[in-house]
């Protein structure tokens, strides 16, 4: 079974050229410094030409490995996404690990919900 992270940001104002270039720089940094042996794909961003105010969207497939490595790789890419989230201000984000909604914590960045948080949402 393969797992993926999915991410999407919406806002009324389109991306500026500076935001686009800065987000590319963040992604390039994380892709070039990837510290794990197995990588299925780099942090992926879709082309967004939409009337729905989507300014950033993508997914990243994670390696099929043991739970610890899967969790470590997911958290690595979530750090990348946290930097992009901080860059793209005034955006509404939806981020999932397959069908699990992830949480944007003001101190930690994107993270997995605790068992209590996950069960509360169900």
Kinemage of the C-alpha trace (Angstrom):
@kinemage 1
@onewidth
@group {chain A} dominant
@subgroup {mainchain}
@vectorlist {calphas} color= white
{ca unk a 1} P 0.000 0.000 0.000
{ca unk a 2} L 1.382 3.387 -1.021
{ca unk a 3} L 0.762 6.603 0.881
{ca unk a 4} L 0.793 10.198 -0.313
{ca unk a 5} L 0.608 13.712 1.037
{ca unk a 6} L -1.877 16.001 -0.716
{ca unk a 7} L -1.862 19.787 -0.351
{ca unk a 8} L -3.825 22.697 -1.698
{ca unk a 9} L -3.956 26.423 -0.918
{ca unk a 10} L -6.641 28.880 -1.941
{ca unk a 11} L -6.884 32.640 -1.751
{ca unk a 12} L -8.420 35.439 -3.753
{ca unk a 13} L -5.097 36.983 -4.847
{ca unk a 14} L -2.974 34.959 -7.292
{ca unk a 15} L 0.620 34.041 -6.572
{ca unk a 16} L 3.080 36.831 -7.133
{ca unk a 17} L 6.205 36.139 -9.137
{ca unk a 18} L 8.255 36.571 -5.945
{ca unk a 19} L 6.121 33.957 -4.126
{ca unk a 20} L 6.403 31.576 -7.063
{ca unk a 21} L 10.203 31.887 -7.166
{ca unk a 22} L 10.567 31.661 -3.378
{ca unk a 23} L 8.411 28.515 -3.195
{ca unk a 24} L 10.464 26.935 -6.006
{ca unk a 25} L 13.618 27.729 -4.023
{ca unk a 26} L 12.218 26.075 -0.888
{ca unk a 27} L 11.232 22.966 -2.857
{ca unk a 28} L 14.631 22.760 -4.577
{ca unk a 29} L 16.381 23.029 -1.195
{ca unk a 30} L 14.385 20.166 0.318
{ca unk a 31} L 14.688 17.974 -2.785
{ca unk a 32} L 18.467 18.447 -2.951
{ca unk a 33} L 18.963 17.801 0.786
{ca unk a 34} L 16.674 14.733 1.031
{ca unk a 35} L 18.348 12.590 3.742
{ca unk a 36} L 16.634 9.193 3.349
{ca unk a 37} L 17.705 6.220 1.235
{ca unk a 38} L 14.369 5.641 -0.450
{ca unk a 39} L 12.510 8.319 -2.372
{ca unk a 40} L 9.539 7.646 -4.631
{ca unk a 41} L 9.293 11.184 -5.958
{ca unk a 42} L 10.257 14.746 -5.168
{ca unk a 43} L 7.874 17.249 -3.618
{ca unk a 44} L 5.436 17.711 -6.481
{ca unk a 45} L 3.444 20.811 -7.426
{ca unk a 46} L 0.709 20.855 -10.059
{ca unk a 47} L 0.202 23.585 -12.603
{ca unk a 48} L -2.809 25.550 -11.385
{ca unk a 49} L -4.807 27.474 -13.934
{ca unk a 50} L -8.105 27.543 -12.142
{ca unk a 51} L -11.025 29.841 -11.543
{ca unk a 52} L -11.387 28.404 -8.034
{ca unk a 53} L -8.745 30.610 -6.402
{ca unk a 54} L -6.334 27.675 -6.069
{ca unk a 55} L -2.829 29.126 -5.875
{ca unk a 56} L -0.823 26.047 -4.850
{ca unk a 57} L -1.601 22.359 -5.220
{ca unk a 58} L 0.284 19.086 -5.356
{ca unk a 59} L 1.014 15.685 -3.918
{ca unk a 60} L 4.028 13.662 -2.915
{ca unk a 61} L 4.084 9.883 -2.973
{ca unk a 62} L 5.908 8.371 -0.005
{ca unk a 63} L 8.112 5.241 -0.033
{ca unk a 64} L 6.667 1.913 1.019
{ca unk a 65} L 8.833 1.210 4.037
{ca unk a 66} L 8.422 0.553 7.720
{ca unk a 67} L 6.257 2.893 9.794
{ca unk a 68} L 9.174 4.850 11.285
{ca unk a 69} L 10.751 5.660 7.925
{ca unk a 70} L 7.354 6.469 6.417
{ca unk a 71} L 6.655 8.847 9.309
{ca unk a 72} L 10.128 10.428 9.061
{ca unk a 73} L 9.812 10.989 5.296
{ca unk a 74} L 6.287 12.402 5.674
{ca unk a 75} L 7.501 14.818 8.355
{ca unk a 76} L 10.452 15.856 6.188
{ca unk a 77} L 8.114 16.894 3.362
{ca unk a 78} L 5.748 18.527 5.861
{ca unk a 79} L 8.643 20.780 6.963
{ca unk a 80} L 9.002 21.838 3.336
{ca unk a 81} L 5.271 22.487 3.159
{ca unk a 82} L 5.362 24.466 6.415
{ca unk a 83} L 7.939 26.847 4.921
{ca unk a 84} L 5.744 27.299 1.852
{ca unk a 85} L 2.662 27.828 4.028
{ca unk a 86} L 4.466 30.598 5.923
{ca unk a 87} L 5.430 32.179 2.600
{ca unk a 88} L 1.933 32.122 1.071
{ca unk a 89} L 0.124 34.291 3.587
{ca unk a 90} L -3.637 34.782 3.719
{ca unk a 91} L -4.253 31.350 2.197
{ca unk a 92} L -6.668 28.625 3.218
{ca unk a 93} L -4.958 25.245 3.231
{ca unk a 94} L -6.154 21.643 2.974
{ca unk a 95} L -3.438 19.076 3.680
{ca unk a 96} L -4.000 15.338 4.024
{ca unk a 97} L -2.043 12.139 4.464
{ca unk a 98} L -4.294 10.051 2.221
{ca unk a 99} L -7.652 10.507 3.971
{ca unk a 100} L -6.337 11.926 7.271
{ca unk a 101} L -6.582 15.720 7.642
{ca unk a 102} L -3.341 17.160 8.962
{ca unk a 103} L -3.127 20.062 11.393
{ca unk a 104} L -1.269 23.349 11.043
{ca unk a 105} L 0.148 23.981 14.485
{ca unk a 106} L 1.380 27.575 15.010
{ca unk a 107} L 4.472 26.302 16.863
{ca unk a 108} L 5.280 23.082 15.005
{ca unk a 109} L 3.965 23.624 11.485
{ca unk a 110} L 2.095 20.839 9.680
{ca unk a 111} L 1.681 17.719 11.790
{ca unk a 112} L -0.344 14.567 12.184
{ca unk a 113} L -3.338 14.701 14.534
{ca unk a 114} L -3.062 13.015 17.909
{ca unk a 115} L -5.335 10.001 18.505
{ca unk a 116} L -7.698 12.234 20.471
{ca unk a 117} L -7.859 14.842 17.697
{ca unk a 118} L -8.335 12.174 15.030
{ca unk a 119} L -11.146 10.419 16.929
{ca unk a 120} L -12.881 13.737 17.661
{ca unk a 121} L -13.180 14.429 13.934
{ca unk a 122} L -14.818 11.076 13.188
